[in-house]
């Protein structure tokens, strides 16, 4: 039996793997090979070590084959990880921790205590905003930045491809340009150009109740229309109230109400009209020139009771 074992050992010697001291008379086959399962009687106590370059696999026919440790689709995955870290491949056969961590409140990038659905603490730090945290500093060539935008605190910044900020949204106000946060709801650095259909450049509300235009009917440049009438201007700087086309600097379809004023009669106020009451008298006065360089309020009509 010993000679037979020696011949088996010599014929089955493969690299560092050796079959030794096989006792075929007393070997418990039922405990080592059963239902297609192979079980080693002992392991971990050998003194032969080295770097594995092949793994054992089984092909579709059930044959045991060698597979390169670096081969795709097979081989042993090595490495280790930490609970709750999202795994990454450190090489084509080894895994480890990434910088992403899954916490109870969300995914953390560079932090193990995320407070938001996505909380970024990686590299530049973060600024939390509505459930998402972003880097505080503006990366080069960024298009959208949410965080401490250019020292303006929590805000939204839009940038062009040269990293120049073009829009800043903060506290419900919008600035178009590179300046500080807008003090009004909308502030624009530069001109506003409007374009519309045909020859008109319009801003308008429903049913043209408010219309700003550089063209359109009668050269209208401003139109305000409500249930009580119309106010408009034309290209001749004429204002019409309640008329479709003004034919004077002020063309009013209806009465005009005037009141008293304490303005001094000067070259700048000449032609002004006022209505005033004193005692049992009412007056309509006009500023008129009464000398080469002098002006006065002159009564036009007086009524008493």
QUIRA-V854516 format. One record per residue. N is the residue number from 1. SS is DSSP state (2 for helix, 1 for strand, 0 for the rest). PHI is phi in whole degrees, 0 to 359 (999 if undefined). D_CENTER is the distance of its C-alpha to the mean C-alpha in Angstrom with 1 decimal. Layout:
# QUIRA-V854516
n->[N;N]
ss->[SS;SS]
phi->[PHI;PHI]
d_center->[D_CENTER;D_CENTER]
This chain:
# QUIRA-V854516
n->[1;2;3;4;5;6;7;8;9;10;11;12;13;14;15;16;17;18;19;20;21;22;23;24;25;26;27;28;29;30;31;32;33;34;35;36;37;38;39;40;41;42;43;44;45;46;47;48;49;50;51;52;53;54;55;56;57;58;59;60;61;62;63;64;65;66;67;68;69;70;71;72;73;74;75;76;77;78;79;80;81;82;83;84;85;86;87;88;89;90;91;92;93;94;95;96;97;98;99;100;101;102;103;104;105;106;107;108;109;110;111;112;113;114;115;116;117;118;119;120;121;122;123;124;125;126;127;128;129;130;131;132;133;134;135;136;137;138;139;140;141;142;143;144;145;146;147;148;149;150;151;152;153;154;155;156;157;158;159;160;161;162;163;164;165;166;167;168;169;170;171;172;173;174;175;176;177;178;179;180;181;182;183;184;185;186;187;188;189;190;191;192;193;194;195;196;197;198;199;200;201;202;203;204;205;206;207;208;209;210;211;212;213;214;215;216;217;218;219;220;221;222;223;224;225;226;227;228;229;230;231;232;233;234;235;236;237;238;239;240;241;242;243;244;245;246;247;248;249;250;251;252;253;254;255;256;257;258;259;260;261;262;263;264;265;266;267;268;269;270;271;272;273;274;275;276;277;278;279;280;281;282;283;284;285;286;287;288;289;290;291;292;293;294;295;296;297;298;299;300;301;302;303;304;305]
ss->[0;2;2;2;2;2;2;2;2;2;2;2;0;1;0;0;1;0;0;0;0;0;0;0;0;0;0;0;2;2;2;2;1;1;0;0;1;1;0;0;0;0;0;0;0;0;0;0;0;0;0;0;0;1;1;1;1;1;0;0;0;0;0;1;1;1;1;1;0;0;0;0;0;0;0;0;0;1;1;0;0;0;0;0;1;1;1;1;1;0;0;0;0;1;1;1;1;1;1;1;1;1;0;0;0;0;1;1;1;0;0;0;0;0;0;0;0;1;1;1;0;0;0;0;0;0;1;1;1;0;0;1;1;1;0;0;0;0;0;0;0;0;0;1;1;1;1;1;2;2;2;0;0;1;1;1;1;1;1;0;0;0;0;0;1;1;1;1;1;1;0;0;1;1;1;1;0;0;0;0;0;0;0;0;0;1;1;1;0;0;0;0;0;0;0;0;0;0;0;0;0;0;1;1;0;2;2;2;0;1;1;1;0;0;0;0;2;2;2;0;0;1;1;1;1;1;0;0;1;1;1;1;1;0;0;0;0;0;1;1;1;0;0;0;0;0;0;0;0;1;1;1;0;0;0;0;0;0;0;0;0;0;0;0;0;0;0;0;0;0;0;0;1;1;1;1;1;1;0;0;1;1;1;1;1;1;1;1;1;0;0;0;0;0;1;1;1;1;1;1;1;1;1;1;0]
phi->[999;295;296;297;296;297;292;295;298;293;280;255;293;230;56;267;265;233;264;234;51;281;250;289;284;253;290;272;296;296;265;254;220;209;53;79;257;251;233;277;293;201;200;87;251;282;251;271;235;169;258;288;249;222;242;269;220;233;275;295;267;91;280;282;230;267;231;300;297;261;284;290;81;202;97;265;272;250;102;209;210;244;307;80;280;280;286;227;272;278;207;283;226;232;242;195;284;265;275;262;231;262;252;292;257;157;260;255;252;83;215;259;230;295;254;224;305;221;239;258;246;284;68;264;91;210;222;285;205;53;88;229;247;234;296;287;278;269;295;298;62;284;255;231;226;241;154;278;278;51;78;265;77;299;198;244;239;248;233;270;287;254;66;268;288;246;219;230;246;210;58;82;246;235;246;258;141;256;285;287;303;293;275;251;299;216;230;237;269;111;273;246;246;248;220;215;280;64;262;257;244;241;240;210;257;304;61;57;292;228;221;247;211;263;211;86;299;58;67;296;250;213;218;236;229;223;293;261;145;230;239;212;234;236;288;266;61;257;248;243;239;78;235;282;224;282;244;211;302;222;239;241;266;140;281;243;255;236;226;284;212;258;299;286;286;220;297;280;253;303;94;289;237;220;239;217;233;218;63;265;233;236;225;242;243;221;282;229;279;241;190;299;224;240;220;207;283;243;287;260;223;227;230;224;214]
d_center->[80.7;79.7;80.4;78.3;75.5;75.8;75.7;72.6;70.9;71.9;70.8;67.4;66.5;63.0;61.3;60.9;61.3;65.0;66.8;69.5;72.1;71.6;74.1;74.4;77.2;75.4;71.7;69.8;68.1;67.0;65.0;63.4;62.7;62.1;60.3;58.7;57.4;58.4;58.8;59.8;62.5;61.0;58.3;56.8;60.2;60.7;61.1;59.9;56.3;54.2;50.9;50.3;49.7;50.2;49.5;51.6;50.4;52.0;52.0;52.3;56.1;56.0;57.0;55.8;54.1;52.6;48.9;47.4;45.2;42.6;42.9;40.1;40.6;43.0;43.9;43.1;39.7;40.1;38.0;36.9;33.9;33.0;32.3;28.7;27.4;25.9;28.4;28.0;30.8;32.3;34.7;35.8;38.0;36.6;33.7;32.3;29.4;25.9;23.5;21.9;23.5;23.6;24.3;25.1;21.6;19.5;19.0;19.3;18.6;21.4;22.4;24.9;23.9;20.4;19.6;16.4;15.7;14.3;15.3;15.1;18.1;18.9;20.1;18.2;17.9;15.1;13.6;13.3;10.8;11.6;13.1;10.9;11.9;10.5;12.7;13.9;14.9;13.1;14.3;16.1;14.7;11.1;8.7;5.4;6.6;6.5;10.2;13.3;12.1;15.4;17.5;16.1;15.3;12.5;9.9;6.6;7.8;7.8;10.8;13.6;15.4;17.6;15.0;15.8;13.3;13.4;11.3;11.0;10.2;12.4;14.8;14.3;15.2;13.8;15.3;15.4;16.9;17.3;19.1;18.6;16.8;18.2;21.3;21.2;18.8;18.3;19.6;19.9;21.4;23.7;24.9;23.6;25.0;25.3;26.6;28.2;31.0;34.4;35.4;33.2;30.0;29.2;27.2;28.6;28.4;30.1;33.7;33.3;33.9;32.0;32.1;31.5;32.9;34.5;36.8;38.0;41.1;43.6;41.1;39.2;36.5;35.8;36.6;36.4;38.0;38.7;41.6;43.8;43.7;41.9;41.1;40.4;40.9;42.0;42.0;45.3;43.6;45.6;44.4;45.6;45.5;46.6;47.6;46.2;47.3;48.2;51.4;51.4;49.0;48.9;50.1;50.2;51.5;52.8;54.0;52.6;52.7;53.3;53.9;55.6;54.3;55.6;54.3;57.1;58.7;57.6;57.0;53.3;54.2;57.2;57.1;55.3;56.7;56.9;58.5;60.2;62.7;65.4;68.1;69.5;68.2;65.1;64.3;62.2;61.9;60.6;60.0;62.6;63.8;67.3;68.1;67.0;64.3;64.6;62.9;63.6;62.7;65.3;66.2;66.1;67.0;68.4;69.2;70.9;72.1]
